Amino acid sequence: AARNGNVAVAILDVRVGRETIAPVARQLASRGTPFVFYTGQVENDPQLAEWAGYTVLSKPARASVIVGALAEILRRRSLTAPAGMLRTAARR
């Protein structure tokens, strides 16, 4: 889904097993798709240095915290998106 751009917003863990999620995060970022990190490795994972400006939620988090973070990044995106993007999003 990240490759074809059919993602409105994403929640990513920093690592899945021994693999890093960085390639997926880079793909989403290149397409302008907002995302947050949801991870148990907030303080000790050097992978997060690349994503200093992004929201990082620490596991475990309440559902309301996760939903609130997603709502905030979508709100910020709607404030900065070109008018055409807003009309497209409104039709969905």
Order of alpha helices (4+ residues) and beta strands (2+ residues): beta-beta-beta-alpha-beta-beta-alpha-alpha
